[in-house]
């Protein structure tokens, strides 16, 4: 059998992954920091941002609408982004932010020219962009802009769009904490269009207002009145658009006041059909790959690896899950390369159901640590598989165990992976097993597919067929390919 190239020779990780210098915060897009010019280069630089951004179908539809709106060719005036915790809302807002500001030509932003062509727009006019961050803003602490105290969201919006001239339109309403009304907001938008308003974490801001209590930022009701007036005003200005993020997760709502705020805001924003479409698992493959790896250096070599796995699965159909026999499984392998799709399936389907595990950010953070350790260990596998996970590495292990109930650390250390693990001891006694780390691969795969459980999960554990697909022994590389025998899992 022809020797297949290890993934490390075909797909090179980004420098921060190689060095192990990544931080969790680096995976978290921060809209305010980008607006202030203090974010890391991957978010601050428009060209670099789009180079590492995979434009999903949902993002494409949303950008298409924004482009049409700013060019005066239709598009939705109000778009609501509502997805689960870690679902990519802020990342999508950043795509709109960089696109709308027009500081970098569309031709230099990968994937953007096709969106402009589809929308029938030859050149997108640079727009004014206002960012209202509910986490950063304080309802009872005015901010100073060139000596002017600004108290409310509408005061901040007016200043960001038009400076002192724009603020003058709402100065009285800002001072009194009352909504300026639709007519004033319409005049503000019309005077400074084309413009984009990005509202992030709005529920986190509004829920701080207690019923019947006035703060410098207004009241609970005046802020809701502002949102209602703003959405109505936007309809009348054909080159103005608002994107607002609302949480879907109950954990993000906080108190009962947060639930009340979400219900009210959803009512006003929900009048316009949002174009947001959640990221699909297949799209998530590409998102993670772009963020963690540079361009595939040898596409032909990657294709050979994926084809070899697909052929191996077809030849051993009796031992493997039905989905591996589907003709589309080869495409899934190619989309996910150099990571095996079973890794994504387990993380996105099982681990993401656990509290606090963020779908995209959580997967990125974990896989960055896994890739860093495998690279340093000179891993020679053709793909990064569930059986490849270096659970003996404290950082990778702790990142997974963090989301599980207490007590998992000794289980992994003694039964799954590491110098003291029983799997390591068995392999040391049998060189046939040790040569391909068969016991450790089997145990890692079973752990990844069975450790996360939730209250509504009907069946716990992992099927033998799924275990075989995820482990695939040593894979078809270097003549070591073998039928995935369940005996290695026993």
C-alpha positions as CSV (number, residue, x, y, z in Angstrom):
1,X,0.0,0.0,0.0
2,X,1.2,3.5,-0.8
3,X,2.4,5.4,2.2
4,X,0.1,8.3,3.0
5,X,1.6,11.6,4.1
6,X,1.0,12.6,7.7
7,X,-1.3,15.5,8.2
8,X,1.6,17.6,9.5
9,X,3.3,17.5,6.1
10,X,0.2,18.7,4.3
11,X,-1.6,21.1,6.6
12,X,0.5,23.5,8.6
13,X,-1.1,25.2,11.7
14,X,-1.1,28.9,12.1
15,X,1.8,30.4,14.1
16,X,-0.1,31.0,17.3
17,X,-1.2,27.4,17.3
18,X,2.3,26.1,16.6
19,X,3.8,28.2,19.4
20,X,1.1,27.4,21.9
21,X,0.6,31.2,22.5
22,X,-3.1,31.2,21.8
23,X,-5.4,32.5,24.6
24,X,-9.1,31.8,25.0
25,X,-9.7,35.5,24.6
26,X,-8.1,35.4,21.2
27,X,-10.8,33.1,20.0
28,X,-13.5,35.5,21.4
29,X,-14.4,38.2,18.9
30,X,-14.8,41.6,20.7
31,X,-16.7,44.1,18.7
32,X,-15.9,47.1,21.0
33,X,-12.2,46.4,20.9
34,X,-12.2,46.3,17.1
35,X,-14.2,49.6,17.0
36,X,-11.6,51.2,19.4
37,X,-8.7,49.8,17.3
38,X,-7.2,47.7,20.2
39,X,-8.1,44.2,19.1
40,X,-5.6,41.5,17.9
41,X,-4.6,41.7,14.3
42,X,-6.8,38.7,13.2
43,X,-9.9,40.7,14.2
44,X,-8.6,44.3,13.6
45,X,-7.2,43.8,10.1
46,X,-10.1,43.4,7.6
47,X,-8.1,41.4,5.1
48,X,-6.7,39.1,7.7
49,X,-10.1,38.7,9.3
50,X,-11.7,37.6,6.0
51,X,-8.8,35.3,5.2
52,X,-9.5,33.3,8.3
53,X,-13.3,33.6,8.0
54,X,-15.3,31.0,6.2
55,X,-18.4,32.7,4.9
56,X,-21.2,30.3,5.8
57,X,-24.6,30.2,3.9
58,X,-26.2,32.2,6.7
59,X,-23.4,34.8,6.7
60,X,-23.6,35.0,2.9
61,X,-27.3,35.7,3.0
62,X,-26.9,38.3,5.7
63,X,-24.0,40.1,4.0
64,X,-26.0,40.1,0.7
65,X,-28.9,41.8,2.5
66,X,-26.6,44.4,4.1
67,X,-24.8,45.1,0.8
68,X,-28.2,45.7,-0.9
69,X,-29.4,47.9,1.9
70,X,-26.3,50.2,2.0
71,X,-26.4,50.5,-1.8
72,X,-30.1,51.4,-1.7
73,X,-31.2,48.3,-3.5
74,X,-33.5,46.7,-0.9
75,X,-32.3,44.5,1.9
76,X,-33.7,44.3,5.4
77,X,-33.6,47.4,7.6
78,X,-33.4,45.3,10.8
79,X,-31.7,42.0,11.3
80,X,-31.9,40.0,14.5
81,X,-29.2,37.5,15.3
82,X,-30.3,35.0,17.8
83,X,-28.3,31.7,18.3
84,X,-27.1,29.6,21.1
85,X,-24.1,30.5,23.3
86,X,-21.0,30.6,21.2
87,X,-23.0,30.5,17.9
88,X,-21.0,33.2,16.1
89,X,-23.1,36.3,16.5
90,X,-20.3,38.7,17.2
91,X,-18.1,37.2,14.5
92,X,-20.9,37.8,12.0
93,X,-21.2,41.4,13.2
94,X,-17.5,41.9,12.7
95,X,-17.8,40.7,9.1
96,X,-20.5,43.4,8.6
97,X,-18.3,46.0,10.4
98,X,-15.3,45.5,8.2
99,X,-17.4,45.2,5.0
100,X,-19.4,48.4,5.7
101,X,-16.5,50.6,6.7
102,X,-14.9,50.1,3.4
103,X,-11.3,50.8,4.6
104,X,-10.1,47.8,2.5
105,X,-11.1,47.2,-1.1
106,X,-13.6,44.4,-1.5
107,X,-11.2,42.7,-4.0
108,X,-8.8,42.2,-1.0
109,X,-11.4,40.5,1.2
110,X,-11.7,36.8,0.3
111,X,-15.3,35.9,-0.7
112,X,-16.7,39.4,-0.6
113,X,-16.4,40.2,-4.4
114,X,-18.8,37.3,-5.1
115,X,-21.3,38.7,-2.7
116,X,-21.2,42.2,-4.3
117,X,-21.6,40.6,-7.8
118,X,-24.5,38.5,-6.6
119,X,-26.2,41.7,-5.2
120,X,-25.5,43.6,-8.4
121,X,-23.4,46.1,-6.6
122,X,-20.2,47.3,-8.4
123,X,-18.8,49.3,-5.5
124,X,-20.1,49.5,-1.9
125,X,-20.1,53.0,-0.5
126,X,-18.2,53.4,2.8
127,X,-20.7,53.6,5.6
128,X,-20.7,55.2,9.1
129,X,-20.7,52.4,11.7
130,X,-22.0,52.8,15.3
131,X,-21.3,50.0,17.8
132,X,-23.5,49.8,20.9
133,X,-22.1,47.2,23.3
134,X,-24.4,46.2,26.1
135,X,-21.6,44.7,28.2
136,X,-19.3,47.8,27.9
137,X,-22.1,50.4,28.4
138,X,-23.2,51.3,31.9
139,X,-26.8,52.5,32.5
140,X,-25.7,54.7,35.4
141,X,-22.3,55.9,34.4
142,X,-22.1,58.6,31.6
143,X,-19.2,58.5,29.2
144,X,-17.3,61.6,28.1
145,X,-16.9,62.3,24.4
146,X,-14.8,65.4,23.8
147,X,-16.0,66.9,27.0
148,X,-19.6,66.0,26.4
149,X,-21.3,63.7,28.9
150,X,-23.3,61.1,27.1
151,X,-25.8,59.1,29.2
152,X,-28.0,56.9,27.0
153,X,-27.8,54.5,24.2
154,X,-29.5,57.0,21.9
155,X,-27.0,59.7,22.9
156,X,-24.1,57.4,22.1
157,X,-25.6,56.4,18.8
158,X,-26.1,60.0,17.7
159,X,-22.5,60.9,18.7
160,X,-21.0,57.9,16.9
161,X,-22.9,58.7,13.7
162,X,-22.6,62.4,13.6
163,X,-20.4,63.7,16.4
164,X,-21.4,66.9,18.1
165,X,-23.8,67.8,15.3
166,X,-25.6,64.4,15.5
167,X,-25.7,64.5,19.3
168,X,-27.4,67.9,19.2
169,X,-30.5,66.2,17.7
170,X,-31.0,64.1,20.8
171,X,-29.2,66.2,23.5
172,X,-32.4,67.0,25.4
173,X,-33.6,63.4,25.2
174,X,-30.2,62.2,26.4
175,X,-30.2,64.5,29.3
176,X,-33.7,63.6,30.5
177,X,-33.3,59.8,29.8
178,X,-36.4,59.8,27.6
179,X,-36.6,58.3,24.1
180,X,-36.1,60.8,21.3
181,X,-38.9,59.4,19.2
182,X,-39.1,58.1,15.7
183,X,-39.0,61.4,13.8
184,X,-35.8,62.6,15.4
185,X,-34.1,59.2,14.9
186,X,-35.2,59.2,11.3
187,X,-33.7,62.6,10.8
188,X,-30.4,61.4,12.4
189,X,-30.2,58.3,10.2
190,X,-31.1,60.2,7.0
191,X,-28.5,62.8,7.6
192,X,-25.6,60.3,8.2
193,X,-26.6,57.5,5.9
194,X,-25.4,55.1,4.6
195,X,-24.9,53.8,8.1
196,X,-24.8,50.5,10.0
197,X,-25.8,50.1,13.7
198,X,-24.4,47.1,15.5
199,X,-26.1,46.3,18.8
200,X,-24.3,43.6,20.7
201,X,-25.4,42.1,24.1
202,X,-28.4,44.4,24.3
203,X,-30.2,42.2,26.8
204,X,-27.2,42.5,29.2
205,X,-27.7,46.2,29.2
206,X,-31.5,46.5,29.4
207,X,-31.9,43.9,32.2
208,X,-30.0,46.3,34.6
209,X,-32.9,48.7,34.7
210,X,-35.3,47.9,37.5
211,X,-39.0,48.5,37.0
212,X,-40.0,52.0,37.9
213,X,-36.4,53.1,38.7
214,X,-34.7,55.8,36.6
215,X,-30.9,55.8,36.0
216,X,-28.8,58.2,34.0
217,X,-29.3,55.9,31.1
218,X,-33.1,56.2,31.3
219,X,-35.5,53.6,32.4
220,X,-36.5,50.1,31.4
221,X,-39.4,51.4,29.4
222,X,-37.6,54.4,27.8
223,X,-34.9,52.0,26.5
224,X,-37.6,49.7,25.0
225,X,-39.3,52.8,23.5
226,X,-36.0,53.8,21.9
227,X,-35.6,50.3,20.3
228,X,-39.2,50.5,19.0
229,X,-38.7,54.0,17.6
230,X,-35.3,53.1,16.1
231,X,-36.7,50.0,14.3
232,X,-39.5,52.1,12.9
233,X,-37.2,54.9,11.8
234,X,-34.9,52.5,10.0
235,X,-37.7,51.4,7.7
236,X,-37.9,55.0,6.4
237,X,-34.2,55.3,5.6
238,X,-33.3,53.0,2.6
239,X,-29.6,53.0,3.2
240,X,-29.5,52.4,7.0
241,X,-29.4,49.0,8.6
242,X,-29.4,47.6,12.2
243,X,-28.0,44.3,13.4
244,X,-28.9,43.3,16.9
245,X,-27.7,40.2,18.8
246,X,-30.1,38.5,21.3
247,X,-29.2,35.4,23.3
248,X,-30.9,32.1,23.0
249,X,-29.4,30.4,26.0
250,X,-31.2,30.8,29.3
251,X,-27.8,31.1,31.0
252,X,-27.1,34.3,29.2
253,X,-30.4,35.9,30.4
254,X,-29.4,36.0,34.0
255,X,-32.3,37.2,36.3
256,X,-36.0,37.3,35.6
257,X,-35.5,40.9,34.4
258,X,-33.3,39.5,31.7
259,X,-36.1,37.2,30.5
260,X,-38.5,40.1,30.5
261,X,-36.0,42.2,28.5
262,X,-35.5,39.5,25.9
263,X,-39.2,39.0,25.5
264,X,-39.8,42.7,24.9
265,X,-36.8,43.1,22.6
266,X,-37.6,40.0,20.6
267,X,-41.1,41.5,20.0
268,X,-39.7,44.7,18.4
269,X,-36.9,43.1,16.5
270,X,-39.0,40.1,15.5
271,X,-41.2,42.1,13.3
272,X,-38.6,41.8,10.6
273,X,-37.7,38.3,9.4
274,X,-34.0,37.7,10.3
275,X,-31.8,36.1,7.7
276,X,-29.6,34.5,10.2
277,X,-29.1,30.7,9.7
278,X,-27.2,28.7,12.3
279,X,-23.8,27.3,11.4
280,X,-24.2,23.7,10.1
281,X,-21.8,21.0,11.1
282,X,-20.3,20.8,7.6
283,X,-19.7,24.6,7.7
284,X,-18.1,24.3,11.1
285,X,-15.4,22.0,9.7
286,X,-14.2,24.8,7.4
287,X,-14.5,27.5,10.1
288,X,-12.3,25.5,12.5
289,X,-9.8,24.6,9.7
290,X,-9.4,28.2,8.6
291,X,-8.8,29.5,12.1
292,X,-6.3,26.8,13.0
293,X,-4.6,25.9,9.8
294,X,-2.9,27.7,6.9
295,X,-3.8,26.9,3.3
296,X,-3.5,23.2,2.5
297,X,0.0,22.9,1.0
298,X,-0.7,19.8,-1.1
299,X,-4.4,19.3,-2.0
300,X,-3.6,16.1,-4.0
301,X,-2.0,14.5,-0.9
302,X,-5.0,15.5,1.2
303,X,-7.3,14.0,-1.4
304,X,-5.3,10.7,-1.3
305,X,-5.7,10.5,2.4
306,X,-9.4,11.1,2.3
307,X,-9.9,8.6,-0.5
308,X,-7.9,5.9,1.4
309,X,-10.1,6.3,4.4
310,X,-13.3,6.2,2.4
311,X,-12.0,3.0,0.6
312,X,-11.1,1.5,3.9
313,X,-14.6,2.1,5.3
314,X,-16.2,0.7,2.2
315,X,-14.1,-2.4,2.4
316,X,-15.1,-3.0,6.0
317,X,-18.8,-1.9,5.8
318,X,-19.9,-4.7,8.2
319,X,-17.9,-3.2,11.1
320,X,-18.7,0.5,10.6
321,X,-21.7,2.8,10.9
322,X,-24.0,3.2,7.9
323,X,-23.1,6.9,7.4
324,X,-19.5,6.0,6.5
325,X,-20.9,4.0,3.5
326,X,-22.6,7.1,2.1
327,X,-21.0,8.5,-1.0
328,X,-21.0,11.9,0.7
329,X,-18.7,10.7,3.5
330,X,-15.7,11.2,1.2
331,X,-16.8,14.9,0.9
332,X,-17.1,15.1,4.7
333,X,-13.6,13.8,5.0
334,X,-12.3,16.4,2.5
335,X,-14.2,19.3,4.2
336,X,-12.8,18.4,7.6
337,X,-9.2,17.5,6.6
338,X,-6.8,17.3,8.4
339,X,-9.3,16.5,11.2
340,X,-11.5,13.4,11.0
341,X,-15.2,14.3,10.8
342,X,-16.0,12.0,13.7
343,X,-14.1,14.4,15.9
344,X,-16.4,17.2,14.9
345,X,-19.5,15.0,15.2
346,X,-18.7,14.2,18.8
347,X,-17.8,17.7,19.8
348,X,-20.7,19.4,18.1
349,X,-23.3,16.8,18.8
350,X,-22.3,15.5,22.2
351,X,-20.0,18.0,24.0
352,X,-21.8,21.1,22.8
353,X,-24.9,19.8,24.7
354,X,-23.0,20.4,28.0
355,X,-23.4,23.6,30.0
356,X,-20.9,26.3,29.1
357,X,-19.4,24.5,26.1
358,X,-19.5,27.0,23.3
359,X,-20.0,25.4,20.0
360,X,-17.4,27.2,17.9
361,X,-15.2,28.8,20.4
362,X,-15.0,25.7,22.6
363,X,-14.1,23.5,19.7
364,X,-11.4,26.0,18.5
365,X,-9.8,26.3,21.9
366,X,-9.7,22.6,22.5
367,X,-8.4,21.7,19.0
368,X,-5.7,24.3,19.2
369,X,-4.3,22.6,22.3
370,X,-4.7,19.2,20.7
371,X,-2.9,20.3,17.5
372,X,-0.1,22.0,19.4
373,X,0.7,18.9,21.4
374,X,0.4,16.5,18.4
375,X,2.7,18.8,16.4
376,X,5.3,18.9,19.1
377,X,5.1,15.1,19.5
378,X,5.8,14.7,15.8
379,X,2.5,12.9,15.3
380,X,2.5,10.9,12.0
381,X,-1.1,10.1,11.7
382,X,-2.7,10.9,8.3
383,X,-5.7,12.5,10.0
384,X,-6.3,13.9,13.5
385,X,-8.8,11.3,14.9
386,X,-10.6,10.7,18.2
387,X,-7.9,8.1,18.9
388,X,-5.3,10.8,18.4
389,X,-6.4,13.0,21.2
390,X,-3.4,13.4,23.6
391,X,-5.3,13.0,26.8
392,X,-2.0,12.4,28.7
393,X,-1.4,16.1,28.1
394,X,-2.7,18.1,31.1
395,X,-3.9,21.1,29.0
396,X,-5.9,19.0,26.5
397,X,-7.3,16.7,29.2
398,X,-8.2,19.6,31.6
399,X,-10.0,21.4,28.8
400,X,-12.3,18.5,28.3
401,X,-12.7,17.4,31.9
402,X,-13.7,21.0,32.8
403,X,-17.1,20.5,31.3
404,X,-17.7,17.2,33.0
405,X,-18.9,16.4,36.6
406,X,-16.2,16.0,39.2
407,X,-14.2,12.8,39.4
408,X,-13.2,12.3,35.8
409,X,-9.5,13.2,36.2
410,X,-8.5,9.9,37.9
411,X,-10.6,8.0,35.4
412,X,-8.7,9.4,32.5
413,X,-5.3,9.1,34.2
414,X,-5.8,5.4,35.2
415,X,-8.0,4.0,32.5
416,X,-7.6,6.1,29.3
417,X,-4.2,7.7,28.7
418,X,-0.9,8.5,30.4
419,X,2.1,6.8,32.0
420,X,0.0,5.3,34.8
421,X,-2.9,4.2,32.6
422,X,-3.8,0.6,32.3
423,X,-4.0,1.0,28.5
424,X,-0.3,2.0,28.5
425,X,0.6,-1.0,30.7
426,X,-1.2,-3.4,28.3
427,X,0.6,-2.0,25.3
428,X,4.0,-2.3,27.0
429,X,3.3,-6.0,27.5
430,X,2.2,-6.6,23.9
431,X,4.3,-5.0,21.2
432,X,1.7,-5.6,18.5
433,X,-0.7,-3.3,20.4
434,X,2.0,-0.9,21.5
435,X,3.2,-0.4,17.9
436,X,0.0,1.4,17.0
437,X,-1.1,2.5,20.5
438,X,-4.2,0.3,19.9
439,X,-5.4,0.3,23.5
440,X,-4.9,4.0,24.1
441,X,-6.6,4.9,20.8
442,X,-9.6,2.7,21.6
443,X,-9.9,4.3,25.1
444,X,-9.5,7.8,23.9
445,X,-12.2,7.3,21.2
446,X,-14.6,5.7,23.7
447,X,-14.0,8.6,26.2
448,X,-14.6,11.3,23.5
449,X,-17.9,9.6,22.4
450,X,-19.3,8.6,25.8
451,X,-18.1,11.0,28.6
452,X,-20.6,13.8,27.9
453,X,-24.0,13.0,29.1
454,X,-27.1,15.1,29.7
455,X,-30.3,14.5,31.7
456,X,-32.4,13.9,28.6
457,X,-30.0,11.5,27.0
458,X,-31.8,8.2,26.5
459,X,-28.8,5.9,25.9
460,X,-25.3,6.4,27.4
461,X,-22.1,5.2,25.9
462,X,-20.8,4.6,22.3
463,X,-21.7,1.9,19.9
464,X,-19.0,-0.5,18.8
465,X,-19.5,0.5,15.1
466,X,-19.1,4.2,16.0
467,X,-16.0,3.4,18.0
468,X,-14.4,1.6,15.1
469,X,-15.1,4.5,12.7
470,X,-13.6,7.0,15.2
471,X,-10.6,4.9,16.1
472,X,-9.8,3.3,12.7
473,X,-6.8,1.7,14.4
474,X,-3.8,3.5,12.9
475,X,-5.7,4.3,9.8
476,X,-4.6,3.3,6.3
477,X,-1.2,5.0,6.6
478,X,2.2,3.4,6.0
479,X,1.0,-0.1,5.4
480,X,-0.3,-0.2,8.9
481,X,-3.9,-0.3,7.9
482,X,-6.0,-3.0,9.4
483,X,-9.6,-4.0,9.8
484,X,-10.9,-2.2,12.9
485,X,-11.3,-5.1,15.2
486,X,-13.5,-4.7,18.3
487,X,-11.0,-6.9,20.1
488,X,-8.8,-3.8,20.5
489,X,-11.5,-2.1,22.5
490,X,-12.0,-5.0,24.9
